[in-house]
Amino acid sequence: MEEIYSNKRAIEQCISTQTFSIAHLYSEEKVMDMHIHDCYEIYYSISGGKQFLIDNRFYSIEPGDIFIINQYESHKLTQIDKMIHERLIVSIYPEYIKKLSSDTTDLDACFSKRYDGFSHKISLGREQQKRFLYLINKITGANGFGHDIIEKAAFMELMVLVSNTLQASKYLEDDSHVYNHQVDEILAYINRNIATPITIDALAGEFFLSESYICRIFKSATGTTINKYISARRISIAKALLSEGLSVSEAYEKSGFTDYSNFYKAFTKAVGISPKKYAQCSVS
């Protein structure tokens, strides 16, 4: 399998082939703003960084950390060292991994199951890191006769490794949840009230802060603006609702948008297709 050096192109290939793809990214790749996409994502940190914002949670980033993100979770890298930022991104077509699962081995569970206290982050030990990179290299280095079988087998083994490690991490205390106390409270408030109109003026009043101050601390902590974060979260919710079979109008109303034109434009720009087409694809 070809190793790709653009996250955007890797996602496009994943969707086009309806299988999976691997991107090897460095500091030259521009970090994306708060975003969502139709592929599952496994993010493996090689050089580390500072923070990962996934939905309303902050995580520190160290070499050897893995982050597991599904297609409904908005996310953004924040406060990254601009000189060094090396990582591997495995993009996975959801239906592909479901087909690879068996009655006794649900490889999809690490993406679809979100229990109380779930952490998107797994910190791999040294031997686990070696095994993870070995399997990645086996996939990207396969060529010639039987390369597709080797790639598929190595990918399945990679997913077993990730799933087993995640299962084991459920029993460890998660002390990786890093956050600024004020911003954490703001994020929690936004997510509790995401289906209702939220303005910066109202947020500032709720927390007894000035508008300029609340905007400044939010951007400093998350790397994105309050309005962009709210829009990304609402689009994530709309995607989930459409996938569940709700109509476009129902998804629009329940996700918190107050203007259909803005909803249509924001959804289409973020997802790549209109809400109606996305609903049709989800149902089919």
Backbone as CSV, one residue per row, in Angstrom:
resi,resn,N_x,N_y,N_z,CA_x,CA_y,CA_z,C_x,C_y,C_z
1,MET,0.841,-1.195,0.000,0.000,0.000,0.000,0.878,1.246,0.000
2,GLU,0.465,2.215,-0.781,1.206,3.465,-0.863,1.094,4.245,0.446
3,GLU,2.233,4.751,0.931,2.233,5.640,2.090,2.013,7.060,1.585
4,ILE,0.978,7.723,2.070,0.583,9.036,1.564,1.101,10.124,2.494
5,TYR,1.387,11.294,1.937,1.961,12.391,2.723,1.020,13.588,2.800
6,SER,-0.248,13.342,2.618,-1.279,14.377,2.745,-2.499,13.754,3.406
7,ASN,-2.945,14.323,4.516,-4.104,13.774,5.214,-5.355,13.857,4.347
8,LYS,-5.517,14.972,3.641,-6.683,15.154,2.775,-6.729,14.080,1.700
9,ARG,-5.589,13.808,1.069,-5.548,12.802,0.008,-5.773,11.399,0.572
10,ALA,-5.285,11.160,1.788,-5.485,9.850,2.417,-6.963,9.603,2.707
11,ILE,-7.666,10.627,3.169,-9.100,10.503,3.435,-9.853,10.246,2.137
12,GLU,-9.477,10.975,1.090,-10.122,10.787,-0.218,-9.910,9.373,-0.729
13,GLN,-8.704,8.838,-0.558,-8.422,7.467,-1.008,-9.207,6.459,-0.188
14,CYS,-9.282,6.685,1.122,-10.037,5.787,2.002,-11.492,5.694,1.557
15,ILE,-12.102,6.845,1.284,-13.504,6.880,0.868,-13.678,6.282,-0.525
16,SER,-12.719,6.577,-1.406,-12.810,6.081,-2.779,-12.710,4.557,-2.844
17,THR,-11.777,3.971,-2.085,-11.587,2.520,-2.113,-12.498,1.792,-1.131
18,GLN,-13.077,2.561,-0.198,-13.932,2.003,0.859,-13.192,0.950,1.674
19,THR,-11.909,1.204,1.920,-11.097,0.315,2.755,-10.381,1.153,3.821
20,PHE,-9.078,1.347,3.673,-8.327,2.173,4.619,-7.112,2.762,3.911
21,SER,-6.504,3.749,4.528,-5.305,4.361,3.974,-4.413,4.823,5.122
22,ILE,-3.140,5.070,4.800,-2.179,5.502,5.824,-1.456,6.752,5.349
23,ALA,-1.452,7.773,6.185,-0.749,9.016,5.873,0.377,9.216,6.875
24,HIS,1.548,9.597,6.373,2.702,9.915,7.217,2.925,11.419,7.093
25,LEU,2.662,12.143,8.172,2.637,13.597,8.115,3.735,14.217,8.957
26,TYR,4.200,15.386,8.485,5.240,16.135,9.173,4.763,17.557,9.422
27,SER,5.676,18.423,9.858,5.313,19.810,10.163,4.886,20.582,8.922
28,GLU,5.302,20.103,7.721,4.933,20.828,6.504,3.443,20.753,6.211
29,GLU,2.784,19.678,6.702,1.354,19.525,6.483,0.607,20.501,7.383
30,LYS,-0.186,21.391,6.795,-0.914,22.393,7.574,-1.919,21.705,8.497
31,VAL,-1.879,22.085,9.774,-2.808,21.506,10.738,-4.220,21.979,10.425
32,MET,-5.169,21.051,10.367,-6.547,21.378,10.025,-7.248,22.052,11.196
33,ASP,-8.219,22.925,10.873,-9.030,23.546,11.908,-9.978,22.483,12.480
34,MET,-10.804,22.862,13.436,-11.783,21.939,14.027,-12.552,21.265,12.891
35,HIS,-12.540,19.938,12.826,-13.111,19.274,11.659,-13.680,17.898,12.013
36,ILE,-14.456,17.374,11.092,-15.004,16.024,11.151,-14.882,15.428,9.749
37,HIS,-14.895,14.115,9.637,-14.884,13.477,8.327,-15.535,12.109,8.418
38,ASP,-15.844,11.529,7.284,-16.629,10.299,7.248,-15.821,9.027,7.494
39,CYS,-14.541,9.166,7.766,-13.712,8.002,8.068,-13.440,7.923,9.564
40,TYR,-13.236,6.720,10.066,-12.647,6.561,11.384,-11.194,7.019,11.286
41,GLU,-10.626,7.387,12.433,-9.230,7.826,12.420,-8.467,7.251,13.605
42,ILE,-7.283,6.703,13.313,-6.323,6.349,14.348,-5.127,7.274,14.170
43,TYR,-4.876,8.087,15.166,-3.761,9.041,15.129,-2.645,8.487,16.006
44,TYR,-1.461,8.305,15.430,-0.310,7.821,16.186,0.756,8.902,16.215
45,SER,1.122,9.353,17.399,2.106,10.421,17.552,3.521,9.851,17.555
46,ILE,4.341,10.354,16.654,5.751,9.941,16.608,6.619,10.907,17.405
47,SER,6.410,12.204,17.183,7.257,13.206,17.830,6.599,13.888,19.018
48,GLY,5.313,13.663,19.211,4.602,14.325,20.299,4.101,15.700,19.892
49,GLY,3.510,16.390,20.834,2.960,17.710,20.575,2.534,18.295,21.897
50,LYS,1.486,19.054,21.923,1.044,19.649,23.180,-0.379,19.263,23.554
51,GLN,-1.351,19.506,22.659,-2.738,19.232,23.019,-3.556,18.737,21.834
52,PHE,-4.557,17.890,22.164,-5.531,17.429,21.184,-6.899,17.750,21.767
53,LEU,-7.723,18.461,21.010,-9.095,18.747,21.425,-10.018,17.831,20.633
54,ILE,-10.725,16.930,21.334,-11.680,16.020,20.696,-13.021,16.247,21.370
55,ASP,-13.991,16.745,20.590,-15.276,17.177,21.129,-15.029,18.202,22.240
56,ASN,-15.274,17.858,23.494,-15.067,18.842,24.566,-13.969,18.412,25.536
57,ARG,-13.042,17.585,25.057,-11.975,17.091,25.929,-10.600,17.439,25.393
58,PHE,-9.715,17.864,26.281,-8.321,18.123,25.950,-7.470,16.918,26.340
59,TYR,-6.483,16.591,25.496,-5.528,15.549,25.823,-4.112,16.055,25.544
60,SER,-3.183,15.716,26.408,-1.778,15.963,26.112,-1.329,14.953,25.058
61,ILE,-0.272,15.272,24.339,0.229,14.386,23.280,1.698,14.085,23.537
62,GLU,2.015,12.803,23.691,3.389,12.363,23.883,3.732,11.343,22.797
63,PRO,5.028,11.170,22.488,5.417,10.145,21.513,4.881,8.776,21.926
64,GLY,4.301,8.059,20.974,3.751,6.740,21.259,2.293,6.743,21.658
65,ASP,1.683,7.926,21.729,0.252,7.999,22.047,-0.590,7.712,20.808
66,ILE,-1.715,7.043,21.031,-2.694,6.788,19.970,-3.999,7.466,20.361
67,PHE,-4.676,8.043,19.374,-5.996,8.624,19.598,-6.977,7.954,18.639
68,ILE,-8.128,7.538,19.180,-9.142,6.819,18.405,-10.358,7.721,18.244
69,ILE,-10.696,8.067,17.006,-11.734,9.064,16.728,-12.719,8.496,15.715
70,ASN,-14.020,8.630,16.001,-15.002,8.163,15.020,-15.465,9.303,14.121
71,GLN,-16.403,9.003,13.225,-16.803,9.970,12.204,-17.717,11.074,12.722
72,TYR,-18.124,10.993,13.977,-19.014,12.015,14.540,-18.295,12.953,15.507
73,GLU,-17.031,12.679,15.794,-16.300,13.446,16.804,-15.441,14.527,16.153
74,SER,-15.773,15.784,16.441,-14.987,16.894,15.927,-13.669,16.957,16.687
75,HIS,-12.601,17.331,15.984,-11.296,17.319,16.629,-10.334,18.299,15.972
76,LYS,-9.333,18.685,16.736,-8.324,19.637,16.266,-7.072,19.516,17.118
77,LEU,-5.917,19.560,16.463,-4.653,19.640,17.172,-4.416,21.088,17.567
78,THR,-3.975,21.338,18.797,-3.746,22.695,19.258,-2.355,22.831,19.865
79,GLN,-1.815,24.030,19.784,-0.531,24.381,20.400,0.573,23.421,19.999
80,ILE,0.640,23.111,18.711,1.646,22.163,18.236,2.974,22.869,17.987
81,ASP,4.081,22.216,18.335,5.406,22.713,18.013,5.535,22.760,16.494
82,LYS,5.731,23.947,15.938,5.716,24.112,14.483,6.943,23.508,13.801
83,MET,8.021,23.291,14.556,9.227,22.756,13.950,9.166,21.230,13.787
84,ILE,8.546,20.551,14.752,8.481,19.089,14.697,7.050,18.639,14.975
85,HIS,6.491,17.936,14.030,5.126,17.431,14.239,4.925,16.218,13.338
86,GLU,5.533,15.117,13.711,5.471,13.907,12.898,4.446,12.952,13.485
87,ARG,3.567,12.422,12.618,2.528,11.508,13.076,2.069,10.613,11.936
88,LEU,1.431,9.520,12.296,0.814,8.609,11.332,-0.697,8.668,11.517
89,ILE,-1.422,8.759,10.420,-2.878,8.777,10.458,-3.403,7.588,9.653
90,VAL,-4.130,6.713,10.317,-4.789,5.599,9.628,-6.261,5.967,9.480
91,SER,-6.700,6.181,8.243,-8.104,6.487,7.958,-8.803,5.185,7.558
92,ILE,-9.967,4.933,8.155,-10.642,3.646,7.965,-12.094,3.868,7.573
93,TYR,-12.534,3.211,6.517,-13.929,3.281,6.086,-14.767,2.439,7.060
94,PRO,-15.748,3.039,7.727,-16.482,2.318,8.787,-17.036,0.960,8.374
95,GLU,-17.652,0.883,7.209,-18.253,-0.386,6.790,-17.201,-1.468,6.547
96,TYR,-15.991,-1.047,6.180,-14.921,-2.011,5.910,-14.539,-2.767,7.174
97,ILE,-14.343,-2.032,8.263,-13.918,-2.691,9.499,-15.055,-3.510,10.115
98,LYS,-16.285,-3.100,9.855,-17.415,-3.901,10.334,-17.445,-5.257,9.634
99,LYS,-17.124,-5.262,8.344,-17.114,-6.513,7.582,-15.983,-7.439,8.029
100,LEU,-14.886,-6.850,8.528,-13.753,-7.660,8.972,-13.994,-8.274,10.350
101,SER,-14.974,-7.748,11.071,-15.263,-8.243,12.420,-15.945,-9.611,12.354
102,SER,-15.866,-10.331,13.476,-16.531,-11.634,13.566,-17.489,-11.622,14.754
103,ASP,-18.172,-12.719,14.963,-19.118,-12.804,16.081,-18.414,-12.656,17.435
104,THR,-17.161,-13.060,17.495,-16.429,-13.003,18.768,-15.423,-11.861,18.835
105,THR,-15.121,-11.243,17.699,-14.133,-10.151,17.663,-14.723,-8.950,16.940
106,ASP,-15.165,-7.973,17.712,-15.760,-6.758,17.148,-14.684,-5.681,17.018
107,LEU,-14.079,-5.580,15.843,-13.020,-4.593,15.613,-13.572,-3.170,15.531
108,ASP,-14.870,-3.058,15.351,-15.514,-1.742,15.239,-15.787,-1.113,16.607
109,ALA,-15.747,-1.915,17.658,-16.174,-1.457,18.982,-15.378,-0.259,19.483
110,CYS,-14.071,-0.213,19.175,-13.251,0.887,19.693,-13.665,2.227,19.100
111,PHE,-14.382,2.205,17.983,-14.875,3.442,17.376,-16.335,3.719,17.715
112,SER,-17.140,2.685,17.823,-18.585,2.871,17.981,-19.052,2.869,19.430
113,LYS,-18.280,2.294,20.348,-18.694,2.220,21.753,-18.052,3.360,22.538
114,ARG,-18.891,4.113,23.232,-18.394,5.227,24.038,-18.997,5.124,25.443
115,TYR,-18.340,4.390,26.322,-18.814,4.191,27.679,-18.455,5.400,28.547
116,ASP,-19.042,5.475,29.739,-18.744,6.560,30.675,-17.263,6.523,31.039
117,GLY,-16.634,7.684,30.960,-15.212,7.762,31.281,-14.304,7.357,30.138
118,PHE,-14.870,7.170,28.943,-14.067,6.768,27.781,-12.968,7.780,27.508
119,SER,-11.777,7.290,27.226,-10.656,8.144,26.831,-10.285,7.829,25.393
120,HIS,-10.189,8.864,24.556,-9.781,8.671,23.162,-8.299,8.321,23.058
121,LYS,-7.589,8.500,24.131,-6.128,8.351,24.118,-5.679,7.027,24.721
122,ILE,-4.717,6.388,24.036,-4.039,5.207,24.544,-2.543,5.491,24.504
123,SER,-1.857,5.267,25.603,-0.406,5.432,25.630,0.244,4.056,25.491
124,LEU,0.919,3.837,24.375,1.537,2.537,24.113,2.879,2.417,24.815
125,GLY,3.158,1.224,25.327,4.470,0.933,25.877,5.481,0.762,24.752
126,ARG,6.744,0.630,25.103,7.802,0.562,24.080,7.610,-0.623,23.137
127,GLU,7.318,-1.788,23.676,7.129,-2.964,22.824,5.882,-2.828,21.958
128,GLN,4.834,-2.224,22.505,3.617,-1.992,21.726,3.875,-1.007,20.588
129,GLN,4.686,0.011,20.853,5.045,0.969,19.808,5.801,0.273,18.675
130,LYS,6.744,-0.594,19.055,7.517,-1.328,18.041,6.591,-2.199,17.200
131,ARG,5.631,-2.853,17.865,4.708,-3.732,17.143,3.811,-2.920,16.212
132,PHE,3.325,-1.776,16.711,2.459,-0.920,15.899,3.198,-0.472,14.640
133,LEU,4.421,0.026,14.794,5.186,0.526,13.645,5.588,-0.614,12.707
134,TYR,5.855,-1.796,13.275,6.167,-2.959,12.434,4.997,-3.284,11.507
135,LEU,3.788,-3.274,12.054,2.602,-3.596,11.246,2.322,-2.510,10.211
136,ILE,2.530,-1.250,10.591,2.371,-0.152,9.622,3.352,-0.337,8.466
137,ASN,4.603,-0.619,8.786,5.628,-0.814,7.748,5.338,-2.041,6.891
138,LYS,4.763,-3.066,7.501,4.406,-4.273,6.746,3.322,-3.946,5.718
139,ILE,2.373,-3.096,6.120,1.288,-2.706,5.214,1.823,-1.843,4.067
140,THR,2.574,-0.807,4.422,3.049,0.136,3.391,4.171,-0.453,2.541
141,GLY,4.829,-1.500,3.055,5.927,-2.093,2.294,5.509,-3.264,1.424
142,ALA,4.257,-3.698,1.549,3.787,-4.846,0.759,3.694,-4.491,-0.722
143,ASN,4.188,-5.357,-1.567,4.065,-5.151,-3.019,4.200,-6.491,-3.729
144,GLY,3.871,-6.497,-4.997,3.973,-7.728,-5.774,2.840,-8.692,-5.492
145,PHE,3.051,-9.949,-5.854,2.015,-10.963,-5.706,1.596,-11.115,-4.241
146,GLY,0.290,-11.087,-4.007,-0.246,-11.288,-2.667,-0.194,-10.074,-1.762
147,HIS,0.180,-8.911,-2.320,0.318,-7.719,-1.478,-1.001,-7.349,-0.793
148,ASP,-2.133,-7.563,-1.493,-3.424,-7.186,-0.918,-3.765,-8.055,0.296
149,ILE,-3.410,-9.338,0.239,-3.670,-10.239,1.356,-2.781,-9.876,2.551
150,ILE,-1.517,-9.561,2.267,-0.590,-9.162,3.330,-1.074,-7.880,4.003
151,GLU,-1.503,-6.903,3.198,-1.996,-5.632,3.729,-3.217,-5.845,4.628
152,LYS,-4.152,-6.656,4.151,-5.381,-6.908,4.898,-5.086,-7.630,6.207
153,ALA,-4.228,-8.652,6.148,-3.898,-9.433,7.342,-3.180,-8.569,8.377
154,ALA,-2.236,-7.734,7.910,-1.496,-6.863,8.827,-2.408,-5.798,9.423
155,PHE,-3.343,-5.307,8.622,-4.291,-4.307,9.128,-5.177,-4.910,10.209
156,MET,-5.646,-6.128,9.992,-6.491,-6.790,10.992,-5.708,-7.009,12.291
157,GLU,-4.443,-7.384,12.165,-3.617,-7.579,13.354,-3.393,-6.244,14.062
158,LEU,-3.228,-5.176,13.289,-3.074,-3.838,13.858,-4.309,-3.457,14.664
159,MET,-5.494,-3.748,14.137,-6.736,-3.403,14.826,-6.940,-4.252,16.081
160,VAL,-6.487,-5.494,16.050,-6.551,-6.328,17.251,-5.650,-5.738,18.333
161,LEU,-4.461,-5.278,17.937,-3.537,-4.658,18.882,-4.158,-3.410,19.510
162,VAL,-4.737,-2.552,18.696,-5.360,-1.319,19.191,-6.539,-1.649,20.102
163,SER,-7.382,-2.587,19.675,-8.572,-2.949,20.457,-8.203,-3.552,21.804
164,ASN,-7.216,-4.436,21.809,-6.787,-5.055,23.066,-6.189,-4.021,24.020
165,THR,-5.413,-3.101,23.466,-4.783,-2.073,24.297,-5.831,-1.136,24.874
166,LEU,-6.831,-0.789,24.076,-7.916,0.065,24.569,-8.690,-0.642,25.676
167,GLN,-8.959,-1.925,25.484,-9.694,-2.701,26.488,-8.939,-2.721,27.813
168,ALA,-7.628,-2.890,27.734,-6.814,-2.928,28.949,-6.769,-1.564,29.623
169,SER,-6.801,-0.490,28.818,-6.692,0.862,29.371,-7.934,1.259,30.157
170,LYS,-9.052,0.548,29.979,-10.282,0.854,30.711,-10.090,0.675,32.211
171,TYR,-9.092,-0.154,32.569,-8.887,-0.454,33.976,-7.770,0.393,34.604
172,LEU,-7.228,1.310,33.817,-6.188,2.193,34.325,-6.783,3.557,34.602
173,GLU,-6.282,4.223,35.588,-6.765,5.573,35.899,-6.304,6.522,34.812
174,ASP,-7.210,7.289,34.251,-6.886,8.227,33.185,-6.534,9.578,33.790
175,ASP,-5.219,9.882,33.808,-4.803,11.187,34.310,-4.311,12.077,33.181
176,SER,-4.709,11.742,31.952,-4.230,12.495,30.797,-5.178,13.605,30.375
177,HIS,-6.264,13.757,31.084,-7.255,14.765,30.716,-6.776,16.136,31.196
178,VAL,-6.150,16.871,30.286,-5.548,18.147,30.624,-6.486,19.269,30.206
179,TYR,-6.709,20.224,31.071,-7.614,21.288,30.689,-7.397,22.544,31.515
180,ASN,-7.788,23.665,30.948,-7.877,24.916,31.670,-9.258,24.925,32.326
181,HIS,-9.315,25.190,33.641,-10.570,25.026,34.376,-11.689,25.883,33.808
182,GLN,-11.412,27.138,33.516,-12.451,28.015,32.987,-12.951,27.520,31.633
183,VAL,-12.028,27.186,30.755,-12.408,26.745,29.409,-13.135,25.413,29.473
184,ASP,-12.735,24.539,30.380,-13.430,23.261,30.542,-14.892,23.490,30.913
185,GLU,-15.146,24.440,31.797,-16.521,24.755,32.188,-17.300,25.352,31.018
186,ILE,-16.624,26.181,30.219,-17.272,26.780,29.041,-17.649,25.696,28.033
187,LEU,-16.715,24.764,27.790,-16.981,23.662,26.860,-18.144,22.800,27.354
188,ALA,-18.167,22.510,28.648,-19.251,21.702,29.210,-20.586,22.420,29.042
189,TYR,-20.608,23.721,29.279,-21.841,24.501,29.137,-22.326,24.489,27.685
190,ILE,-21.391,24.693,26.753,-21.749,24.688,25.330,-22.365,23.353,24.940
191,ASN,-21.749,22.258,25.375,-22.247,20.931,24.993,-23.574,20.586,25.653
192,ARG,-23.818,21.110,26.846,-25.120,20.892,27.487,-26.228,21.651,26.775
193,ASN,-25.877,22.772,26.158,-26.879,23.653,25.552,-26.728,23.764,24.039
194,ILE,-26.055,22.776,23.425,-25.712,22.867,22.012,-26.941,22.962,21.106
195,ALA,-28.075,22.420,21.529,-29.283,22.431,20.693,-30.063,23.740,20.802
196,THR,-29.594,24.653,21.636,-30.266,25.947,21.801,-29.343,27.058,21.314
197,PRO,-29.899,28.236,21.010,-29.054,29.345,20.556,-27.997,29.705,21.601
198,ILE,-26.746,29.833,21.168,-25.650,30.213,22.055,-24.901,31.380,21.424
199,THR,-24.814,32.477,22.125,-24.069,33.638,21.642,-22.890,33.905,22.570
200,ILE,-21.897,34.586,22.041,-20.736,34.933,22.859,-21.159,35.870,23.990
201,ASP,-22.098,36.754,23.693,-22.602,37.670,24.712,-23.234,36.885,25.868
202,ALA,-24.049,35.872,25.527,-24.704,35.066,26.555,-23.686,34.249,27.349
203,LEU,-22.667,33.695,26.668,-21.622,32.936,27.349,-20.859,33.820,28.332
204,ALA,-20.512,35.013,27.869,-19.781,35.942,28.723,-20.601,36.270,29.974
205,GLY,-21.909,36.465,29.787,-22.782,36.755,30.921,-22.900,35.576,31.864
206,GLU,-22.972,34.368,31.312,-23.093,33.154,32.123,-21.895,32.975,33.059
207,PHE,-20.694,33.331,32.557,-19.473,33.112,33.340,-18.897,34.403,33.931
208,PHE,-19.663,35.488,33.814,-19.265,36.776,34.385,-17.893,37.223,33.865
209,LEU,-17.721,37.070,32.549,-16.483,37.463,31.887,-16.797,38.439,30.761
210,SER,-15.832,39.222,30.348,-16.037,40.105,29.198,-15.982,39.273,27.921
211,GLU,-16.603,39.750,26.858,-16.616,39.017,25.588,-15.202,38.850,25.050
212,SER,-14.397,39.896,25.138,-13.029,39.822,24.606,-12.194,38.808,25.392
213,TYR,-12.397,38.756,26.720,-11.617,37.833,27.552,-12.015,36.381,27.296
214,ILE,-13.327,36.123,27.220,-13.767,34.741,27.024,-13.337,34.226,25.651
215,CYS,-13.353,35.103,24.646,-12.891,34.709,23.306,-11.390,34.426,23.323
216,ARG,-10.642,35.256,24.060,-9.194,35.121,24.097,-8.761,33.831,24.790
217,ILE,-9.341,33.530,25.958,-8.912,32.323,26.673,-9.359,31.053,25.948
218,PHE,-10.521,31.111,25.284,-11.007,29.940,24.543,-10.080,29.651,23.363
219,LYS,-9.731,30.700,22.613,-8.850,30.518,21.452,-7.462,30.071,21.898
220,SER,-6.974,30.629,23.016,-5.652,30.263,23.513,-5.604,28.795,23.921
221,ALA,-6.676,28.303,24.552,-6.701,26.926,25.054,-7.000,25.908,23.965
222,THR,-7.907,26.247,23.040,-8.377,25.259,22.059,-7.771,25.424,20.680
223,GLY,-7.274,26.624,20.369,-6.735,26.863,19.035,-7.793,27.195,18.009
224,THR,-9.047,27.302,18.423,-10.126,27.658,17.505,-11.042,28.650,18.202
225,THR,-11.938,29.271,17.429,-12.848,30.252,18.013,-14.083,29.561,18.589
226,ILE,-14.800,30.275,19.432,-16.027,29.733,20.024,-17.036,29.384,18.941
227,ASN,-17.236,30.282,17.988,-18.241,30.043,16.941,-17.872,28.862,16.047
228,LYS,-16.584,28.707,15.727,-16.162,27.577,14.902,-16.352,26.260,15.655
229,TYR,-16.068,26.289,16.955,-16.251,25.087,17.754,-17.725,24.686,17.809
230,ILE,-18.593,25.666,18.066,-20.028,25.393,18.145,-20.533,24.839,16.819
231,SER,-20.106,25.442,15.712,-20.535,24.983,14.385,-20.086,23.548,14.132
232,ALA,-18.823,23.230,14.476,-18.312,21.874,14.260,-19.073,20.851,15.100
233,ARG,-19.380,21.188,16.345,-20.120,20.278,17.202,-21.529,20.050,16.651
234,ARG,-22.172,21.114,16.171,-23.526,20.970,15.643,-23.542,20.136,14.363
235,ILE,-22.521,20.278,13.550,-22.432,19.468,12.340,-22.231,18.003,12.718
236,SER,-21.414,17.729,13.735,-21.216,16.362,14.215,-22.543,15.749,14.654
237,ILE,-23.330,16.535,15.384,-24.633,16.067,15.857,-25.579,15.828,14.683
238,ALA,-25.578,16.757,13.725,-26.442,16.616,12.552,-26.090,15.353,11.767
239,LYS,-24.796,15.068,11.621,-24.367,13.851,10.921,-24.900,12.603,11.626
240,ALA,-24.778,12.590,12.936,-25.248,11.433,13.706,-26.755,11.256,13.556
241,LEU,-27.487,12.356,13.599,-28.949,12.293,13.486,-29.371,11.824,12.095
242,LEU,-28.703,12.319,11.063,-29.012,11.892,9.696,-28.707,10.407,9.509
243,SER,-27.625,9.944,10.122,-27.261,8.521,10.034,-28.282,7.637,10.741
244,GLU,-28.968,8.208,11.732,-29.990,7.461,12.455,-31.326,7.443,11.720
245,GLY,-31.413,8.155,10.586,-32.627,8.136,9.779,-33.529,9.344,9.926
246,LEU,-33.111,10.345,10.717,-33.923,11.556,10.847,-33.872,12.362,9.555
247,SER,-34.898,13.131,9.308,-34.942,13.959,8.108,-33.972,15.117,8.230
248,VAL,-33.691,15.766,7.118,-32.782,16.913,7.122,-33.334,18.020,8.005
249,SER,-34.624,18.282,7.910,-35.226,19.345,8.718,-35.154,19.013,10.211
250,GLU,-35.351,17.739,10.568,-35.258,17.335,11.970,-33.828,17.477,12.486
251,ALA,-32.860,17.060,11.661,-31.449,17.169,12.048,-31.051,18.630,12.198
252,TYR,-31.555,19.468,11.312,-31.274,20.906,11.372,-31.792,21.503,12.671
253,GLU,-33.009,21.163,13.034,-33.631,21.727,14.236,-32.982,21.199,15.518
254,LYS,-32.712,19.895,15.567,-32.205,19.280,16.792,-30.719,19.550,17.039
255,SER,-29.989,19.939,15.986,-28.550,20.181,16.150,-28.233,21.597,16.611
256,GLY,-29.272,22.466,16.659,-29.057,23.788,17.240,-28.878,24.926,16.256
257,PHE,-28.864,24.636,14.961,-28.775,25.718,13.977,-30.090,26.495,13.955
258,THR,-30.005,27.803,13.780,-31.216,28.639,13.761,-31.501,29.210,12.382
259,ASP,-30.583,29.019,11.458,-30.762,29.510,10.094,-30.431,28.375,9.128
260,TYR,-31.426,27.951,8.322,-31.223,26.787,7.460,-30.137,27.035,6.418
261,SER,-30.074,28.251,5.892,-29.058,28.565,4.885,-27.659,28.405,5.456
262,ASN,-27.448,28.881,6.684,-26.142,28.730,7.332,-25.847,27.261,7.616
263,PHE,-26.878,26.513,8.041,-26.720,25.076,8.287,-26.290,24.356,7.008
264,TYR,-26.976,24.646,5.917,-26.688,23.990,4.637,-25.259,24.287,4.181
265,LYS,-24.861,25.561,4.255,-23.528,25.965,3.801,-22.437,25.363,4.694
266,ALA,-22.641,25.435,6.018,-21.636,24.923,6.957,-21.486,23.408,6.831
267,PHE,-22.605,22.701,6.723,-22.585,21.242,6.612,-21.892,20.823,5.319
268,THR,-22.281,21.431,4.213,-21.717,21.072,2.910,-20.219,21.343,2.862
269,LYS,-19.791,22.460,3.441,-18.364,22.798,3.448,-17.569,21.819,4.305
270,ALA,-18.105,21.450,5.468,-17.385,20.567,6.390,-17.372,19.117,5.926
271,VAL,-18.505,18.634,5.403,-18.656,17.217,5.066,-18.316,16.921,3.607
272,GLY,-18.499,17.920,2.741,-18.178,17.719,1.330,-19.376,17.449,0.448
273,ILE,-20.520,17.131,1.062,-21.764,16.933,0.325,-22.897,17.591,1.114
274,SER,-24.025,17.789,0.461,-25.151,18.439,1.113,-25.778,17.526,2.167
275,PRO,-26.533,18.086,3.128,-27.208,17.247,4.129,-28.118,16.195,3.502
276,LYS,-28.819,16.573,2.444,-29.740,15.641,1.780,-28.985,14.459,1.188
277,LYS,-27.873,14.733,0.495,-27.084,13.657,-0.103,-26.451,12.778,0.977
278,TYR,-26.031,13.415,2.067,-25.442,12.642,3.151,-26.479,11.699,3.755
279,ALA,-27.701,12.190,3.922,-28.783,11.365,4.463,-29.063,10.182,3.532
280,GLN,-29.084,10.442,2.237,-29.348,9.386,1.257,-28.253,8.328,1.293
281,CYS,-26.987,8.777,1.402,-25.856,7.836,1.453,-25.888,7.017,2.738
282,SER,-26.281,7.634,3.845,-26.320,6.943,5.132,-27.382,5.862,5.137
283,VAL,-28.532,6.161,4.539,-29.640,5.211,4.499,-29.310,4.049,3.580
284,SER,-28.696,4.359,2.421,-28.388,3.310,1.453,-27.209,2.470,1.926
